[in-house]
Amino acid sequence: MLLKKLIIMLNMLLMFTVGIAAQTAMGLSEVVEPGLVTDFASFTGIMTLISLVVTQLSKLIPSIEERKWAKPLVSIVVGILSCLFGWILQISPVLEGLIWYMVILYGVFAGLSACGLYSILKPLIELIFPPKRE
């Protein structure tokens, strides 16, 4: 009950700030359209794109959701392909000046980060350092 009251209070406080954030500023020369911004300008943008693509692929191919190892593998492949695509077309300032194998490593790490590196490493860490039972 206490948690429900806390959530209601936070929602009520948020309603006041939404009105302020929704106002338009006068005198701005360019108008920014609201919407989902997914760009290759940063590591986070690449991760967001990978996460979006893998989520849509898992909706199209249900066997990706059924197998635990399939989603990280698909995420790594999509990460590598998207980073290579961005590097070849030179649309990403993050990937400029890198060598091809660096781009592949960047794609692997972006894919692992997009699918949740912690959820992949947690079972391995528990194998190496088992939790103490009391």
N, C-alpha and C positions, 0 to 999 in steps of 0.2 A: 504494500500500500504506500509505503514511504517512497519507493522508487517511482511509482506512478505519479505521485504528487511532484516529485523532482522533475520528471520529464514534462509534465504539464507546465510547471513554472518556467523551465528553460524554453519551451515553445512560446510561451507568452512574452518572454523577454526578447526572443528572436523576432517576433512579429513587429516590434518597434524598429529594429534595425533594418528589416527588409524594406520598409517604406523609405528609409533614408537612402539605402543602396540602390533602389529602383529609380530614384530621381535622375533626371538628365542634367548635366552641367551646361550652362549657357556659355557660349563663346568658344566651344571646341570646334576646330576646323574639320576634323574627320569624325565620322560616325562609325562606331564599332558595332557590328551586328552580333547579337548574342548567339551562342551556340557552342557546340562541342569543338574545341580546338585541339587537334592532334597534329603535331608537327615534328619534324626531325631536328629541331633546334637544340634539343637537350636529350640527355640520357632518359629522363622521365618521359619525354614525349615519345621516344622510341619504345619504351616499356609499355606505355599506354596503347600505342598502336598494336603491339604484339599481343597484349591482353585482349584487345577488341577482336582481332582476327582469330585468335585461338578460341575465344568464347563463341564466335559465330561458327567456326568449324566444328566445335563440339556439339552445337545444335544441329548441324547438318549431318554429322557422322556420330551416331549415338555410341558407337563402340569406344570412342575416345573417353567418354565419361565413365564407362564401365570398367576400364582397366586403369589401375593406379599409375602405371609407368607411362601410359600413352600421352597424357596431357603434358608432362614435362618434356617428353621427347618432341612432340609437335611444337611446343613453345620454343624449344631450342632451334628446330628447323626453320620455323617462321622468323625467329630472331636473326638467324644467319642470312636467310634470303632477303629480309627487309633491310638489313644493314648493307649487304652487297648491292642491292637495288639502289639504296640511297647514296652509296659510295660511287657507283658507276655513273649515275645521273648527276652527281655532285649537287644534291639538294640538301645535304646536311653539313652545316659548318662544323659539327662535332667530328665527323669522319674525314674531313679534309686533311690531306697530308699524311694519311696512314697508308701502310703497305697492306696488301690483300690479306695476309694471314692475321694482321692486327684487326682488320675489319671482321674477320671470321670470329676471332676471340671476343671482340666487342659484341657481336651478335649472340654468341653463346652466353656471355654474362648477362646481356639484356634479356634473353629468353629465360634464363634461370631466375632472374630477378622478377620478371613478369609473372612467372608461374608460382612464385613463392619459394625462394631459395631455402628459407627456414624450414618449410614443411618437407623439403627433400632431405636436408641435412639432419633433421631431428632424429629420425630412426638410426642414422649412422652414428650420431653422437651418443645415443642411448646404447648402441652396441659396444662402443668403445668405453664409455663411462656409464655403466648401468646405474639407474636411480637406486638410492639406498632405501631399503625396506625396513620399517620399524615395527 
